[in-house]
Amino acid sequence: MVERACGVCRGTGKVIAKPCRTCSGAGRVEKDKTLQVKVPAGVDEGTRIRLAGEGEAGMRGGPAGDLYIFISLKPHRVFQREATMLYCTVPLPITTAALGGEIEVPSLDGQRTQVKIPAGTQGGKQFRLRGKGMPALNGAGMGDMVIQVRVETPINLSKRQRELLEEFQKIETGEQSPESTGFFSRLKSFWEDLTE
């Protein structure tokens, strides 16, 4: 025994004698509709927004379903995002890294923020700006923005700039670059251990 819905009435128990030419008796027609969607601050990749009653129309005059919109974020040219945290990599001239100074970084609100760079800043150093990140979706405050500096080695040196760097190299004692001095010292010990 096989049980299935009637092929004529599709299990509704009613047959429309003279169906409408537009909907063929289905009680619904296909049409385009433009909707305004309010996107809350702080939405993330994959966030789902529900629009009640804006989905597909029900059969034979039944209520319409809901429409779900899934958010997909376009990558930003300057910032990378992780939840409410924003990350920004900033190239830093070697002179500013060595001598210290201030740099100006952008923020999402269009403002410019001054960040103090201490003398001797190394590449990869991070500076946290509290409350300058993304807003939380539930309205529970703002995340932070992390600025990571990338020390830039100068190129296209003029003759005078090259002379100054060579002069600095001659008077360098190793105290100015403790990490590289320590690394090459450990490397020398490593090679000596291998030859013993």
C-alpha positions as CSV (number, residue, x, y, z in Angstrom):
1,M,0.0,0.0,0.0
2,V,1.3,3.4,-1.0
3,E,-0.2,6.6,0.5
4,R,0.2,9.9,-1.3
5,A,-1.5,13.3,-1.7
6,C,-4.1,13.7,-4.5
7,G,-2.5,14.8,-7.7
8,V,-5.5,17.1,-8.5
9,C,-6.0,19.0,-5.2
10,R,-2.5,18.3,-3.8
11,G,-4.0,17.2,-0.5
12,T,-6.0,20.4,0.2
13,G,-9.4,18.7,-0.4
14,K,-10.4,21.6,-2.7
15,V,-10.2,22.0,-6.5
16,I,-10.5,25.4,-8.1
17,A,-12.9,25.1,-11.1
18,K,-11.8,28.3,-12.8
19,P,-8.2,29.1,-11.8
20,C,-6.8,32.6,-12.3
21,R,-4.7,33.0,-15.4
22,T,-2.0,34.9,-13.5
23,C,-1.4,32.4,-10.6
24,S,-3.0,29.3,-12.1
25,G,-4.9,28.8,-8.9
26,A,-1.8,28.8,-6.6
27,G,-2.9,32.1,-4.9
28,R,0.5,33.7,-5.4
29,V,2.5,35.4,-8.1
30,E,6.2,36.1,-8.5
31,K,7.3,39.7,-8.4
32,D,10.3,41.8,-7.4
33,K,10.3,43.9,-4.3
34,T,13.0,46.3,-3.0
35,L,13.4,46.3,0.8
36,Q,15.2,48.7,3.1
37,V,17.2,46.8,5.6
38,K,18.6,48.4,8.8
39,V,22.0,46.9,9.5
40,P,23.0,47.3,13.1
41,A,26.5,48.5,14.0
42,G,29.0,45.8,14.8
43,V,27.7,43.1,12.4
44,D,30.3,40.5,11.5
45,E,30.8,38.0,8.7
46,G,27.8,35.6,8.5
47,T,25.5,37.7,10.8
48,R,21.9,36.8,10.0
49,I,19.2,39.5,9.8
50,R,15.5,38.3,9.9
51,L,12.8,40.2,8.1
52,A,9.5,38.8,9.3
53,G,6.8,38.2,6.7
54,E,9.0,39.2,3.8
55,G,9.8,35.7,2.6
56,E,7.9,33.5,0.1
57,A,4.2,33.8,0.0
58,G,2.2,30.9,1.5
59,M,0.1,28.6,-0.7
60,R,-3.5,29.5,-1.4
61,G,-3.5,32.7,0.6
62,G,-1.4,31.3,3.5
63,P,0.9,33.7,5.5
64,A,4.3,34.6,4.0
65,G,7.4,33.2,5.4
66,D,10.4,35.1,6.7
67,L,13.4,36.4,4.7
68,Y,16.9,35.9,6.1
69,I,19.8,38.0,5.0
70,F,23.3,36.8,5.6
71,I,26.0,39.5,5.9
72,S,29.2,39.2,3.9
73,L,31.9,41.7,4.7
74,K,34.1,43.3,2.0
75,P,37.8,43.5,3.1
76,H,39.1,46.9,4.1
77,R,42.1,48.6,2.5
78,V,43.7,49.6,5.8
79,F,42.1,47.6,8.7
80,Q,41.9,43.9,9.5
81,R,39.2,42.7,11.9
82,E,38.8,40.0,14.5
83,A,35.5,40.3,16.3
84,T,35.6,43.8,17.9
85,M,39.4,44.2,17.5
86,L,40.8,46.2,14.6
87,Y,44.4,45.7,13.4
88,C,46.4,48.1,11.3
89,T,50.0,47.7,10.1
90,V,51.9,51.0,9.8
91,P,55.2,51.4,8.0
92,L,57.6,53.4,10.2
93,P,60.8,55.2,8.9
94,I,63.9,53.8,10.5
95,T,64.7,57.3,11.9
96,T,61.4,57.5,13.8
97,A,61.9,54.0,15.1
98,A,65.4,54.9,16.3
99,L,64.9,58.4,17.6
100,G,61.2,58.3,18.6
101,G,58.4,60.6,17.6
102,E,54.7,60.7,16.8
103,I,52.8,59.1,14.0
104,E,49.2,59.8,12.8
105,V,46.9,56.8,12.3
106,P,43.4,56.7,10.9
107,S,40.4,55.5,12.9
108,L,37.0,54.2,11.7
109,D,35.2,57.4,12.7
110,G,37.3,59.4,10.2
111,Q,39.4,61.0,12.9
112,R,43.1,61.0,13.2
113,T,44.8,59.7,16.3
114,Q,48.4,60.5,17.4
115,V,50.5,57.6,18.6
116,K,53.7,58.3,20.5
117,I,56.6,56.1,19.3
118,P,59.3,55.7,21.9
119,A,63.0,55.8,20.8
120,G,64.4,52.4,19.9
121,T,61.0,50.9,18.8
122,Q,61.5,47.5,17.1
123,G,59.6,46.2,14.1
124,G,56.5,44.3,15.1
125,K,55.9,46.4,18.2
126,Q,52.2,46.8,18.9
127,F,50.4,49.8,20.4
128,R,46.8,49.4,21.7
129,L,44.3,52.2,21.3
130,R,41.4,51.6,23.7
131,G,37.9,52.0,22.4
132,K,39.0,52.7,18.8
133,G,37.9,49.3,17.4
134,M,34.6,47.9,16.2
135,P,31.4,48.3,18.2
136,A,30.0,45.2,19.8
137,L,26.8,43.9,18.1
138,N,24.8,43.9,21.3
139,G,25.8,47.5,22.1
140,A,28.2,46.5,24.9
141,G,30.9,49.1,24.1
142,M,33.7,49.3,21.6
143,G,36.7,47.0,20.9
144,D,40.3,48.2,20.7
145,M,42.5,49.0,17.7
146,V,46.0,47.5,17.6
147,I,48.7,49.4,15.6
148,Q,51.6,47.2,14.6
149,V,54.7,49.0,13.3
150,R,56.8,47.7,10.4
151,V,60.2,49.4,10.4
152,E,61.1,50.4,6.9
153,T,64.7,50.1,5.7
154,P,65.6,53.2,3.6
155,I,66.2,52.8,-0.1
156,N,67.5,55.1,-2.9
157,L,69.9,56.8,-0.5
158,S,71.7,59.9,-1.5
159,K,75.5,60.0,-1.3
160,R,75.4,62.0,1.9
161,Q,72.8,59.7,3.5
162,R,75.0,56.7,2.6
163,E,78.1,58.4,4.1
164,L,76.2,59.1,7.3
165,L,75.1,55.5,7.6
166,E,78.6,54.2,6.9
167,E,79.9,56.6,9.6
168,F,77.3,55.3,12.1
169,Q,78.3,51.7,11.2
170,K,82.0,52.5,12.0
171,I,81.2,53.8,15.5
172,E,78.6,51.1,16.3
173,T,79.6,49.1,19.4
174,G,76.9,46.4,19.4
175,E,75.0,48.0,22.2
176,Q,72.8,49.7,19.6
177,S,71.6,46.4,18.2
178,P,71.6,44.0,21.2
179,E,69.3,41.4,19.6
180,S,71.4,40.9,16.4
181,T,74.6,41.0,18.5
182,G,73.3,38.4,20.9
183,F,72.0,36.2,18.0
184,F,75.3,36.2,16.1
185,S,77.1,35.5,19.4
186,R,74.9,32.5,20.0
187,L,75.3,31.4,16.4
188,K,79.1,31.6,16.7
189,S,78.9,29.3,19.9
190,F,76.7,26.9,18.0
191,W,79.2,26.6,15.1
192,E,82.0,26.1,17.5
193,D,80.1,23.3,19.3
194,L,79.6,21.6,15.9
195,T,83.3,21.6,15.1
196,E,84.4,20.1,18.4
